[in-house]
Amino acid sequence: MNRLNQKPATPSIDCQSTQAKETPSVKLTTKERETLEWMVLGKSAWEVSRILGKSEAAVNFHLCNIRRKFEVTSLRSALVKAIEQGVILLH
């Protein structure tokens, strides 16, 4: 039988090994972590910018990177994932 008539191989999936994998922890920069820690305390981007002495655009840039790294579209989801993964700790 030639190659054109052959069916592609079906990939096998081991459900046990898939479930056993842990979610990899996200690596945040120091500024991203600091921004996220203030956001956990309920601060707005404007408030964080004043606290850190940065522009609000810089804070929003870090928040955008945080959402991208956690592969989410909202800050709330990023905060939940950060807490679940132990990236930030609640006191």
N, CA, C and O atoms as a CHARMM CRD file, in Angstrom:
* protein
*
  364
    1    1 MET  N      0.84500  -1.15700   0.00000 PROA 1      0.00000
    2    1 MET  CA     0.00000   0.00000   0.00000 PROA 1      0.00000
    3    1 MET  C      0.90300   1.23700   0.00000 PROA 1      0.00000
    4    1 MET  O      1.88800   1.28900   0.73700 PROA 1      0.00000
    5    2 ASN  N      0.57000   2.21400  -0.81400 PROA 2      0.00000
    6    2 ASN  CA     1.43200   3.38900  -0.83900 PROA 2      0.00000
    7    2 ASN  C      1.01800   4.37800   0.25200 PROA 2      0.00000
    8    2 ASN  O     -0.02800   4.21800   0.88200 PROA 2      0.00000
    9    3 ARG  N      1.82700   5.37600   0.46300 PROA 3      0.00000
   10    3 ARG  CA     1.63300   6.32900   1.55000 PROA 3      0.00000
   11    3 ARG  C      0.35300   7.14000   1.41100 PROA 3      0.00000
   12    3 ARG  O     -0.23200   7.51700   2.42600 PROA 3      0.00000
   13    4 LEU  N     -0.09400   7.41600   0.22700 PROA 4      0.00000
   14    4 LEU  CA    -1.27000   8.24500   0.02300 PROA 4      0.00000
   15    4 LEU  C     -2.54500   7.56800   0.51000 PROA 4      0.00000
   16    4 LEU  O     -3.49800   8.24800   0.89200 PROA 4      0.00000
   17    5 ASN  N     -2.57200   6.25500   0.50200 PROA 5      0.00000
   18    5 ASN  CA    -3.76700   5.53500   0.90700 PROA 5      0.00000
   19    5 ASN  C     -3.78600   5.16600   2.38500 PROA 5      0.00000
   20    5 ASN  O     -4.77700   4.62600   2.87800 PROA 5      0.00000
   21    6 GLN  N     -2.70900   5.45100   3.08800 PROA 6      0.00000
   22    6 GLN  CA    -2.63200   5.10200   4.49800 PROA 6      0.00000
   23    6 GLN  C     -3.37300   6.13300   5.34900 PROA 6      0.00000
   24    6 GLN  O     -3.35700   7.32700   5.04900 PROA 6      0.00000
   25    7 LYS  N     -4.01800   5.65700   6.40900 PROA 7      0.00000
   26    7 LYS  CA    -4.67300   6.55900   7.35000 PROA 7      0.00000
   27    7 LYS  C     -3.62400   7.11600   8.30400 PROA 7      0.00000
   28    7 LYS  O     -2.67000   6.42200   8.65500 PROA 7      0.00000
   29    8 PRO  N     -3.80000   8.37300   8.72800 PROA 8      0.00000
   30    8 PRO  CA    -2.85500   8.92200   9.70300 PROA 8      0.00000
   31    8 PRO  C     -2.99300   8.19900  11.04100 PROA 8      0.00000
   32    8 PRO  O     -4.08000   7.75500  11.41100 PROA 8      0.00000
   33    9 ALA  N     -1.91000   8.09100  11.73600 PROA 9      0.00000
   34    9 ALA  CA    -1.91500   7.41700  13.03200 PROA 9      0.00000
   35    9 ALA  C     -2.75000   8.21300  14.01900 PROA 9      0.00000
   36    9 ALA  O     -2.68300   9.44100  14.05600 PROA 9      0.00000
   37   10 THR  N     -3.53000   7.51200  14.81000 PROA 10     0.00000
   38   10 THR  CA    -4.34600   8.15800  15.83500 PROA 10     0.00000
   39   10 THR  C     -3.50000   8.33100  17.08000 PROA 10     0.00000
   40   10 THR  O     -2.94400   7.36300  17.60000 PROA 10     0.00000
   41   11 PRO  N     -3.39800   9.58000  17.56800 PROA 11     0.00000
   42   11 PRO  CA    -2.59000   9.77900  18.77400 PROA 11     0.00000
   43   11 PRO  C     -3.28600   9.16400  19.97800 PROA 11     0.00000
   44   11 PRO  O     -4.50600   9.24900  20.11800 PROA 11     0.00000
   45   12 SER  N     -2.50000   8.55100  20.83500 PROA 12     0.00000
   46   12 SER  CA    -3.08100   7.97400  22.04700 PROA 12     0.00000
   47   12 SER  C     -2.89600   8.95500  23.19000 PROA 12     0.00000
   48   12 SER  O     -1.85500   9.59900  23.31900 PROA 12     0.00000
   49   13 ILE  N     -3.92700   9.05400  24.01700 PROA 13     0.00000
   50   13 ILE  CA    -3.88800   9.97600  25.14400 PROA 13     0.00000
   51   13 ILE  C     -4.04900   9.17500  26.41600 PROA 13     0.00000
   52   13 ILE  O     -4.98800   8.39300  26.56000 PROA 13     0.00000
   53   14 ASP  N     -3.12700   9.37800  27.33300 PROA 14     0.00000
   54   14 ASP  CA    -3.18700   8.72200  28.62600 PROA 14     0.00000
   55   14 ASP  C     -3.84000   9.69600  29.60300 PROA 14     0.00000
   56   14 ASP  O     -3.20800  10.66100  30.03200 PROA 14     0.00000
   57   15 CYS  N     -5.09700   9.44900  29.95400 PROA 15     0.00000
   58   15 CYS  CA    -5.85600  10.36700  30.79800 PROA 15     0.00000
   59   15 CYS  C     -5.23000  10.53500  32.17300 PROA 15     0.00000
   60   15 CYS  O     -5.26800  11.62800  32.73600 PROA 15     0.00000
   61   16 GLN  N     -4.66100   9.48200  32.71700 PROA 16     0.00000
   62   16 GLN  CA    -4.08500   9.58000  34.05000 PROA 16     0.00000
   63   16 GLN  C     -2.88800  10.51000  34.06900 PROA 16     0.00000
   64   16 GLN  O     -2.75300  11.31700  34.98900 PROA 16     0.00000
   65   17 SER  N     -2.02500  10.41800  33.08600 PROA 17     0.00000
   66   17 SER  CA    -0.85700  11.28300  33.08500 PROA 17     0.00000
   67   17 SER  C     -1.23800  12.72200  32.76400 PROA 17     0.00000
   68   17 SER  O     -0.56600  13.64700  33.22100 PROA 17     0.00000
   69   18 THR  N     -2.30500  12.93600  31.98700 PROA 18     0.00000
   70   18 THR  CA    -2.75400  14.27900  31.66900 PROA 18     0.00000
   71   18 THR  C     -3.30800  14.95200  32.91200 PROA 18     0.00000
   72   18 THR  O     -3.04400  16.13200  33.14400 PROA 18     0.00000
   73   19 GLN  N     -4.07000  14.22300  33.71400 PROA 19     0.00000
   74   19 GLN  CA    -4.64800  14.79400  34.91300 PROA 19     0.00000
   75   19 GLN  C     -3.61100  15.01000  35.99900 PROA 19     0.00000
   76   19 GLN  O     -3.78700  15.88400  36.84800 PROA 19     0.00000
   77   20 ALA  N     -2.56200  14.25700  35.99400 PROA 20     0.00000
   78   20 ALA  CA    -1.56200  14.35200  37.04300 PROA 20     0.00000
   79   20 ALA  C     -0.63700  15.55800  36.86800 PROA 20     0.00000
   80   20 ALA  O      0.04200  15.95900  37.81300 PROA 20     0.00000
   81   21 LYS  N     -0.60600  16.13200  35.67100 PROA 21     0.00000
   82   21 LYS  CA     0.28600  17.26500  35.43200 PROA 21     0.00000
   83   21 LYS  C     -0.18900  18.48000  36.20500 PROA 21     0.00000
   84   21 LYS  O     -1.38300  18.77300  36.25000 PROA 21     0.00000
   85   22 GLU  N      0.74800  19.17700  36.80600 PROA 22     0.00000
   86   22 GLU  CA     0.41900  20.40200  37.52200 PROA 22     0.00000
   87   22 GLU  C      0.48000  21.56900  36.55500 PROA 22     0.00000
   88   22 GLU  O      1.21000  21.53800  35.56500 PROA 22     0.00000
   89   23 THR  N     -0.29900  22.60200  36.85700 PROA 23     0.00000
   90   23 THR  CA    -0.24600  23.81200  36.06300 PROA 23     0.00000
   91   23 THR  C      1.08200  24.50400  36.34900 PROA 23     0.00000
   92   23 THR  O      1.41800  24.74700  37.50800 PROA 23     0.00000
   93   24 PRO  N      1.83800  24.82400  35.30200 PROA 24     0.00000
   94   24 PRO  CA     3.12100  25.47300  35.54100 PROA 24     0.00000
   95   24 PRO  C      2.91800  26.86000  36.12400 PROA 24     0.00000
   96   24 PRO  O      2.00900  27.58800  35.72500 PROA 24     0.00000
   97   25 SER  N      3.76200  27.21200  37.05800 PROA 25     0.00000
   98   25 SER  CA     3.67800  28.51700  37.69200 PROA 25     0.00000
   99   25 SER  C      4.16700  29.59800  36.73700 PROA 25     0.00000
  100   25 SER  O      5.16900  29.42300  36.04200 PROA 25     0.00000
  101   26 VAL  N      3.46000  30.69900  36.71100 PROA 26     0.00000
  102   26 VAL  CA     3.80200  31.81900  35.84000 PROA 26     0.00000
  103   26 VAL  C      4.94900  32.60000  36.45400 PROA 26     0.00000
  104   26 VAL  O      4.98600  32.80100  37.66800 PROA 26     0.00000
  105   27 LYS  N      5.87600  33.03600  35.63600 PROA 27     0.00000
  106   27 LYS  CA     7.00800  33.84200  36.09400 PROA 27     0.00000
  107   27 LYS  C      6.69200  35.30800  35.85700 PROA 27     0.00000
  108   27 LYS  O      6.54500  35.74400  34.71500 PROA 27     0.00000
  109   28 LEU  N      6.58900  36.07000  36.94300 PROA 28     0.00000
  110   28 LEU  CA     6.32700  37.50100  36.84600 PROA 28     0.00000
  111   28 LEU  C      7.59600  38.28000  37.16400 PROA 28     0.00000
  112   28 LEU  O      8.42300  37.85200  37.96900 PROA 28     0.00000
  113   29 THR  N      7.72900  39.43000  36.51500 PROA 29     0.00000
  114   29 THR  CA     8.83400  40.31400  36.84500 PROA 29     0.00000
  115   29 THR  C      8.54800  40.94900  38.20000 PROA 29     0.00000
  116   29 THR  O      7.43300  40.84600  38.71200 PROA 29     0.00000
  117   30 THR  N      9.53800  41.59800  38.77600 PROA 30     0.00000
  118   30 THR  CA     9.36800  42.26800  40.06500 PROA 30     0.00000
  119   30 THR  C      8.28200  43.32700  39.98500 PROA 30     0.00000
  120   30 THR  O      7.45000  43.42400  40.88700 PROA 30     0.00000
  121   31 LYS  N      8.27400  44.11600  38.93200 PROA 31     0.00000
  122   31 LYS  CA     7.27500  45.17700  38.77200 PROA 31     0.00000
  123   31 LYS  C      5.88300  44.60200  38.56200 PROA 31     0.00000
  124   31 LYS  O      4.90800  45.15000  39.07700 PROA 31     0.00000
  125   32 GLU  N      5.76900  43.50700  37.81400 PROA 32     0.00000
  126   32 GLU  CA     4.47000  42.86600  37.61500 PROA 32     0.00000
  127   32 GLU  C      3.93700  42.32000  38.93600 PROA 32     0.00000
  128   32 GLU  O      2.75600  42.47500  39.24400 PROA 32     0.00000
  129   33 ARG  N      4.80200  41.68600  39.70800 PROA 33     0.00000
  130   33 ARG  CA     4.39600  41.12400  40.99900 PROA 33     0.00000
  131   33 ARG  C      3.96400  42.24300  41.95500 PROA 33     0.00000
  132   33 ARG  O      2.95100  42.12300  42.64300 PROA 33     0.00000
  133   34 GLU  N      4.73000  43.31200  41.99000 PROA 34     0.00000
  134   34 GLU  CA     4.40400  44.43900  42.85900 PROA 34     0.00000
  135   34 GLU  C      3.05800  45.05900  42.46600 PROA 34     0.00000
  136   34 GLU  O      2.24500  45.38900  43.33000 PROA 34     0.00000
  137   35 THR  N      2.83300  45.21400  41.16900 PROA 35     0.00000
  138   35 THR  CA     1.56800  45.74800  40.66800 PROA 35     0.00000
  139   35 THR  C      0.41600  44.82500  41.05300 PROA 35     0.00000
  140   35 THR  O     -0.63000  45.28300  41.51400 PROA 35     0.00000
  141   36 LEU  N      0.61200  43.53300  40.86100 PROA 36     0.00000
  142   36 LEU  CA    -0.43000  42.55500  41.16100 PROA 36     0.00000
  143   36 LEU  C     -0.75400  42.53300  42.65100 PROA 36     0.00000
  144   36 LEU  O     -1.91700  42.38400  43.02800 PROA 36     0.00000
  145   37 GLU  N      0.25000  42.67800  43.49400 PROA 37     0.00000
  146   37 GLU  CA     0.02400  42.67700  44.94000 PROA 37     0.00000
  147   37 GLU  C     -0.83000  43.86400  45.36400 PROA 37     0.00000
  148   37 GLU  O     -1.67800  43.72400  46.24600 PROA 37     0.00000
  149   38 TRP  N     -0.62400  45.03700  44.74900 PROA 38     0.00000
  150   38 TRP  CA    -1.46500  46.18900  45.05500 PROA 38     0.00000
  151   38 TRP  C     -2.87800  45.99100  44.53400 PROA 38     0.00000
  152   38 TRP  O     -3.84200  46.41700  45.17000 PROA 38     0.00000
  153   39 MET  N     -3.01000  45.34300  43.37600 PROA 39     0.00000
  154   39 MET  CA    -4.33300  45.10100  42.81000 PROA 39     0.00000
  155   39 MET  C     -5.13200  44.13500  43.68200 PROA 39     0.00000
  156   39 MET  O     -6.35100  44.26500  43.79300 PROA 39     0.00000
  157   40 VAL  N     -4.45500  43.16800  44.30000 PROA 40     0.00000
  158   40 VAL  CA    -5.12000  42.23300  45.21500 PROA 40     0.00000
  159   40 VAL  C     -5.73000  42.99600  46.38800 PROA 40     0.00000
  160   40 VAL  O     -6.77000  42.60400  46.91800 PROA 40     0.00000
  161   41 LEU  N     -5.08300  44.07900  46.78600 PROA 41     0.00000
  162   41 LEU  CA    -5.58000  44.87800  47.89900 PROA 41     0.00000
  163   41 LEU  C     -6.70000  45.82300  47.48200 PROA 41     0.00000
  164   41 LEU  O     -7.19000  46.60800  48.29500 PROA 41     0.00000
  165   42 GLY  N     -7.10900  45.74700  46.21000 PROA 42     0.00000
  166   42 GLY  CA    -8.24200  46.53300  45.74800 PROA 42     0.00000
  167   42 GLY  C     -7.90000  47.89000  45.17700 PROA 42     0.00000
  168   42 GLY  O     -8.79100  48.70800  44.95200 PROA 42     0.00000
  169   43 LYS  N     -6.64000  48.14100  44.94100 PROA 43     0.00000
  170   43 LYS  CA    -6.22500  49.43200  44.38500 PROA 43     0.00000
  171   43 LYS  C     -6.51600  49.47800  42.88600 PROA 43     0.00000
  172   43 LYS  O     -6.44000  48.46000  42.19800 PROA 43     0.00000
  173   44 SER  N     -6.84500  50.65100  42.39700 PROA 44     0.00000
  174   44 SER  CA    -7.06100  50.84700  40.96300 PROA 44     0.00000
  175   44 SER  C     -5.71500  51.09000  40.28500 PROA 44     0.00000
  176   44 SER  O     -4.70400  51.31000  40.95200 PROA 44     0.00000
  177   45 ALA  N     -5.71300  51.04900  38.97500 PROA 45     0.00000
  178   45 ALA  CA    -4.47400  51.30600  38.22800 PROA 45     0.00000
  179   45 ALA  C     -3.95300  52.70800  38.53800 PROA 45     0.00000
  180   45 ALA  O     -2.74600  52.91300  38.66600 PROA 45     0.00000
  181   46 TRP  N     -4.86200  53.66300  38.65600 PROA 46     0.00000
  182   46 TRP  CA    -4.45300  55.03900  38.97000 PROA 46     0.00000
  183   46 TRP  C     -3.80800  55.09800  40.35400 PROA 46     0.00000
  184   46 TRP  O     -2.76700  55.73200  40.52600 PROA 46     0.00000
  185   47 GLU  N     -4.43200  54.43100  41.35800 PROA 47     0.00000
  186   47 GLU  CA    -3.87900  54.43000  42.70900 PROA 47     0.00000
  187   47 GLU  C     -2.51400  53.75500  42.75000 PROA 47     0.00000
  188   47 GLU  O     -1.59300  54.24400  43.40400 PROA 47     0.00000
  189   48 VAL  N     -2.38700  52.63200  42.05200 PROA 48     0.00000
  190   48 VAL  CA    -1.10100  51.92200  42.01100 PROA 48     0.00000
  191   48 VAL  C     -0.03900  52.80200  41.36700 PROA 48     0.00000
  192   48 VAL  O      1.11100  52.81900  41.80700 PROA 48     0.00000
  193   49 SER  N     -0.42300  53.53000  40.33000 PROA 49     0.00000
  194   49 SER  CA     0.54900  54.41400  39.66700 PROA 49     0.00000
  195   49 SER  C      1.05500  55.47900  40.62500 PROA 49     0.00000
  196   49 SER  O      2.23700  55.82200  40.59300 PROA 49     0.00000
  197   50 ARG  N      0.19100  56.00700  41.47100 PROA 50     0.00000
  198   50 ARG  CA     0.60700  57.02100  42.44600 PROA 50     0.00000
  199   50 ARG  C      1.47100  56.40700  43.53300 PROA 50     0.00000
  200   50 ARG  O      2.46100  57.00800  43.94900 PROA 50     0.00000
  201   51 ILE  N      1.11000  55.21800  43.99900 PROA 51     0.00000
  202   51 ILE  CA     1.87200  54.53500  45.05400 PROA 51     0.00000
  203   51 ILE  C      3.28500  54.20900  44.57300 PROA 51     0.00000
  204   51 ILE  O      4.25600  54.41800  45.30000 PROA 51     0.00000
  205   52 LEU  N      3.39700  53.69100  43.32900 PROA 52     0.00000
  206   52 LEU  CA     4.69700  53.26400  42.80800 PROA 52     0.00000
  207   52 LEU  C      5.48300  54.39100  42.14300 PROA 52     0.00000
  208   52 LEU  O      6.65300  54.22200  41.80200 PROA 52     0.00000
  209   53 GLY  N      4.83500  55.54100  41.96100 PROA 53     0.00000
  210   53 GLY  CA     5.51600  56.65800  41.31000 PROA 53     0.00000
  211   53 GLY  C      5.73000  56.42500  39.82000 PROA 53     0.00000
  212   53 GLY  O      6.70500  56.90000  39.23700 PROA 53     0.00000
  213   54 LYS  N      4.80900  55.69000  39.21700 PROA 54     0.00000
  214   54 LYS  CA     4.87600  55.38300  37.77900 PROA 54     0.00000
  215   54 LYS  C      3.68900  56.02800  37.09200 PROA 54     0.00000
  216   54 LYS  O      2.77800  56.52000  37.75800 PROA 54     0.00000
  217   55 SER  N      3.68700  56.03200  35.77600 PROA 55     0.00000
  218   55 SER  CA     2.52300  56.51800  35.04700 PROA 55     0.00000
  219   55 SER  C      1.44000  55.44300  35.06600 PROA 55     0.00000
  220   55 SER  O      1.72500  54.25900  35.24500 PROA 55     0.00000
  221   56 GLU  N      0.20400  55.87100  34.88200 PROA 56     0.00000
  222   56 GLU  CA    -0.89200  54.91200  34.82300 PROA 56     0.00000
  223   56 GLU  C     -0.72700  54.00000  33.61400 PROA 56     0.00000
  224   56 GLU  O     -1.10600  52.82900  33.65800 PROA 56     0.00000
  225   57 ALA  N     -0.16100  54.53500  32.53300 PROA 57     0.00000
  226   57 ALA  CA     0.09100  53.72500  31.33700 PROA 57     0.00000
  227   57 ALA  C      1.08300  52.59600  31.65000 PROA 57     0.00000
  228   57 ALA  O      0.93400  51.48100  31.14800 PROA 57     0.00000
  229   58 ALA  N      2.08100  52.88200  32.47000 PROA 58     0.00000
  230   58 ALA  CA     3.06000  51.84800  32.84300 PROA 58     0.00000
  231   58 ALA  C      2.38200  50.74400  33.65400 PROA 58     0.00000
  232   58 ALA  O      2.65500  49.56200  33.44600 PROA 58     0.00000
  233   59 VAL  N      1.50200  51.12600  34.57300 PROA 59     0.00000
  234   59 VAL  CA     0.77900  50.14100  35.37700 PROA 59     0.00000
  235   59 VAL  C     -0.11300  49.29400  34.47200 PROA 59     0.00000
  236   59 VAL  O     -0.16100  48.07200  34.61600 PROA 59     0.00000
  237   60 ASN  N     -0.81800  49.93400  33.54600 PROA 60     0.00000
  238   60 ASN  CA    -1.68200  49.19500  32.61800 PROA 60     0.00000
  239   60 ASN  C     -0.87400  48.27200  31.72000 PROA 60     0.00000
  240   60 ASN  O     -1.34900  47.20000  31.34600 PROA 60     0.00000
  241   61 PHE  N      0.34400  48.67800  31.36800 PROA 61     0.00000
  242   61 PHE  CA     1.24600  47.82300  30.58100 PROA 61     0.00000
  243   61 PHE  C      1.56900  46.55400  31.36600 PROA 61     0.00000
  244   61 PHE  O      1.53100  45.45800  30.80800 PROA 61     0.00000
  245   62 HSD  N      1.88700  46.69200  32.65500 PROA 62     0.00000
  246   62 HSD  CA     2.18800  45.52900  33.49400 PROA 62     0.00000
  247   62 HSD  C      0.96400  44.64200  33.64900 PROA 62     0.00000
  248   62 HSD  O      1.07700  43.41700  33.63000 PROA 62     0.00000
  249   63 LEU  N     -0.21100  45.25500  33.80400 PROA 63     0.00000
  250   63 LEU  CA    -1.44500  44.48000  33.94100 PROA 63     0.00000
  251   63 LEU  C     -1.74000  43.69500  32.67200 PROA 63     0.00000
  252   63 LEU  O     -2.20900  42.55900  32.73700 PROA 63     0.00000
  253   64 CYS  N     -1.46800  44.29500  31.52100 PROA 64     0.00000
  254   64 CYS  CA    -1.65500  43.60400  30.24100 PROA 64     0.00000
  255   64 CYS  C     -0.72800  42.38900  30.15400 PROA 64     0.00000
  256   64 CYS  O     -1.14200  41.31700  29.71400 PROA 64     0.00000
  257   65 ASN  N      0.51300  42.56100  30.56900 PROA 65     0.00000
  258   65 ASN  CA     1.47400  41.44700  30.55200 PROA 65     0.00000
  259   65 ASN  C      1.05900  40.34500  31.52400 PROA 65     0.00000
  260   65 ASN  O      1.21300  39.15900  31.23200 PROA 65     0.00000
  261   66 ILE  N      0.54000  40.73800  32.66400 PROA 66     0.00000
  262   66 ILE  CA     0.08100  39.75400  33.65500 PROA 66     0.00000
  263   66 ILE  C     -1.05600  38.92200  33.07900 PROA 66     0.00000
  264   66 ILE  O     -1.04700  37.69700  33.19700 PROA 66     0.00000
  265   67 ARG  N     -2.03800  39.57400  32.45500 PROA 67     0.00000
  266   67 ARG  CA    -3.16100  38.84400  31.85200 PROA 67     0.00000
  267   67 ARG  C     -2.67800  37.91200  30.74400 PROA 67     0.00000
  268   67 ARG  O     -3.16500  36.79100  30.60500 PROA 67     0.00000
  269   68 ARG  N     -1.71800  38.38800  29.96100 PROA 68     0.00000
  270   68 ARG  CA    -1.17700  37.55900  28.87600 PROA 68     0.00000
  271   68 ARG  C     -0.46400  36.33400  29.43800 PROA 68     0.00000
  272   68 ARG  O     -0.64900  35.22700  28.93200 PROA 68     0.00000
  273   69 LYS  N      0.33500  36.51300  30.46300 PROA 69     0.00000
  274   69 LYS  CA     1.09100  35.39700  31.04200 PROA 69     0.00000
  275   69 LYS  C      0.17700  34.34500  31.67600 PROA 69     0.00000
  276   69 LYS  O      0.47800  33.15300  31.63000 PROA 69     0.00000
  277   70 PHE  N     -0.93200  34.78300  32.26400 PROA 70     0.00000
  278   70 PHE  CA    -1.88000  33.84500  32.85300 PROA 70     0.00000
  279   70 PHE  C     -2.89400  33.34000  31.83200 PROA 70     0.00000
  280   70 PHE  O     -3.74300  32.50700  32.14900 PROA 70     0.00000
  281   71 GLU  N     -2.80000  33.84800  30.60700 PROA 71     0.00000
  282   71 GLU  CA    -3.68300  33.45100  29.50600 PROA 71     0.00000
  283   71 GLU  C     -5.15100  33.66600  29.85200 PROA 71     0.00000
  284   71 GLU  O     -5.98400  32.77900  29.66300 PROA 71     0.00000
  285   72 VAL  N     -5.45500  34.86000  30.36300 PROA 72     0.00000
  286   72 VAL  CA    -6.82300  35.23400  30.69900 PROA 72     0.00000
  287   72 VAL  C     -7.11700  36.60600  30.11500 PROA 72     0.00000
  288   72 VAL  O     -6.21300  37.30300  29.65500 PROA 72     0.00000
  289   73 THR  N     -8.38700  36.98700  30.13500 PROA 73     0.00000
  290   73 THR  CA    -8.76500  38.28500  29.56900 PROA 73     0.00000
  291   73 THR  C     -9.16900  39.30900  30.62100 PROA 73     0.00000
  292   73 THR  O     -9.40200  40.47200  30.29300 PROA 73     0.00000
  293   74 SER  N     -9.25700  38.89000  31.88400 PROA 74     0.00000
  294   74 SER  CA    -9.63600  39.84900  32.92000 PROA 74     0.00000
  295   74 SER  C     -8.62800  39.81700  34.06500 PROA 74     0.00000
  296   74 SER  O     -7.97300  38.80600  34.31700 PROA 74     0.00000
  297   75 LEU  N     -8.52700  40.93000  34.73200 PROA 75     0.00000
  298   75 LEU  CA    -7.62600  41.02400  35.87600 PROA 75     0.00000
  299   75 LEU  C     -8.09800  40.11300  37.00500 PROA 75     0.00000
  300   75 LEU  O     -7.28500  39.49600  37.69400 PROA 75     0.00000
  301   76 ARG  N     -9.40300  40.03400  37.18900 PROA 76     0.00000
  302   76 ARG  CA    -9.94500  39.17500  38.23700 PROA 76     0.00000
  303   76 ARG  C     -9.51000  37.72700  38.02700 PROA 76     0.00000
  304   76 ARG  O     -9.11400  37.05600  38.98100 PROA 76     0.00000
  305   77 SER  N     -9.57800  37.24500  36.80200 PROA 77     0.00000
  306   77 SER  CA    -9.14700  35.87100  36.49800 PROA 77     0.00000
  307   77 SER  C     -7.66100  35.70200  36.76200 PROA 77     0.00000
  308   77 SER  O     -7.22700  34.66900  37.27300 PROA 77     0.00000
  309   78 ALA  N     -6.88600  36.71400  36.41500 PROA 78     0.00000
  310   78 ALA  CA    -5.44000  36.66100  36.66700 PROA 78     0.00000
  311   78 ALA  C     -5.16300  36.60000  38.16700 PROA 78     0.00000
  312   78 ALA  O     -4.28300  35.86100  38.60800 PROA 78     0.00000
  313   79 LEU  N     -5.90700  37.37100  38.94400 PROA 79     0.00000
  314   79 LEU  CA    -5.72500  37.35900  40.39700 PROA 79     0.00000
  315   79 LEU  C     -6.05900  35.98800  40.97700 PROA 79     0.00000
  316   79 LEU  O     -5.34000  35.48700  41.84000 PROA 79     0.00000
  317   80 VAL  N     -7.13900  35.38700  40.51000 PROA 80     0.00000
  318   80 VAL  CA    -7.53400  34.05800  40.99100 PROA 80     0.00000
  319   80 VAL  C     -6.45400  33.03700  40.65600 PROA 80     0.00000
  320   80 VAL  O     -6.07000  32.23600  41.50800 PROA 80     0.00000
  321   81 LYS  N     -5.96600  33.06100  39.42800 PROA 81     0.00000
  322   81 LYS  CA    -4.92200  32.10900  39.02600 PROA 81     0.00000
  323   81 LYS  C     -3.63500  32.33300  39.80900 PROA 81     0.00000
  324   81 LYS  O     -2.96500  31.37200  40.18600 PROA 81     0.00000
  325   82 ALA  N     -3.28500  33.58800  40.05700 PROA 82     0.00000
  326   82 ALA  CA    -2.07100  33.89200  40.81200 PROA 82     0.00000
  327   82 ALA  C     -2.16900  33.34200  42.22700 PROA 82     0.00000
  328   82 ALA  O     -1.19100  32.82000  42.76100 PROA 82     0.00000
  329   83 ILE  N     -3.33500  33.45600  42.83200 PROA 83     0.00000
  330   83 ILE  CA    -3.53500  32.92700  44.18700 PROA 83     0.00000
  331   83 ILE  C     -3.52500  31.41000  44.17400 PROA 83     0.00000
  332   83 ILE  O     -2.90300  30.79100  45.03800 PROA 83     0.00000
  333   84 GLU  N     -4.21000  30.79300  43.20200 PROA 84     0.00000
  334   84 GLU  CA    -4.26500  29.33400  43.10100 PROA 84     0.00000
  335   84 GLU  C     -2.88200  28.72500  42.89500 PROA 84     0.00000
  336   84 GLU  O     -2.56700  27.67600  43.45700 PROA 84     0.00000
  337   85 GLN  N     -2.05800  29.39100  42.08400 PROA 85     0.00000
  338   85 GLN  CA    -0.73300  28.85800  41.75900 PROA 85     0.00000
  339   85 GLN  C      0.31400  29.25300  42.79100 PROA 85     0.00000
  340   85 GLN  O      1.46700  28.83200  42.68900 PROA 85     0.00000
  341   86 GLY  N     -0.06400  30.04800  43.77600 PROA 86     0.00000
  342   86 GLY  CA     0.89000  30.45300  44.80200 PROA 86     0.00000
  343   86 GLY  C      1.86000  31.51200  44.33900 PROA 86     0.00000
  344   86 GLY  O      2.89600  31.71400  44.97100 PROA 86     0.00000
  345   87 VAL  N      1.55200  32.19200  43.25100 PROA 87     0.00000
  346   87 VAL  CA     2.41600  33.26100  42.75300 PROA 87     0.00000
  347   87 VAL  C      2.39800  34.43300  43.73000 PROA 87     0.00000
  348   87 VAL  O      3.42500  35.06600  43.97700 PROA 87     0.00000
  349   88 ILE  N      1.22600  34.70800  44.27700 PROA 88     0.00000
  350   88 ILE  CA     1.11500  35.69300  45.35300 PROA 88     0.00000
  351   88 ILE  C      0.38600  35.04100  46.50400 PROA 88     0.00000
  352   88 ILE  O     -0.46100  34.17200  46.29900 PROA 88     0.00000
  353   89 LEU  N      0.70900  35.45300  47.70400 PROA 89     0.00000
  354   89 LEU  CA     0.12300  34.87200  48.90400 PROA 89     0.00000
  355   89 LEU  C     -0.74200  35.90200  49.60700 PROA 89     0.00000
  356   89 LEU  O     -0.37900  37.07500  49.68700 PROA 89     0.00000
  357   90 LEU  N     -1.88100  35.46600  50.11500 PROA 90     0.00000
  358   90 LEU  CA    -2.74100  36.33800  50.90000 PROA 90     0.00000
  359   90 LEU  C     -2.31900  36.25100  52.34900 PROA 90     0.00000
  360   90 LEU  O     -2.01900  35.16600  52.84700 PROA 90     0.00000
  361   91 HSD  N     -2.29400  37.37700  53.02600 PROA 91     0.00000
  362   91 HSD  CA    -1.87000  37.40600  54.43900 PROA 91     0.00000
  363   91 HSD  C     -3.06100  37.42300  55.33700 PROA 91     0.00000
  364   91 HSD  O     -2.91300  37.44800  56.55900 PROA 91     0.00000
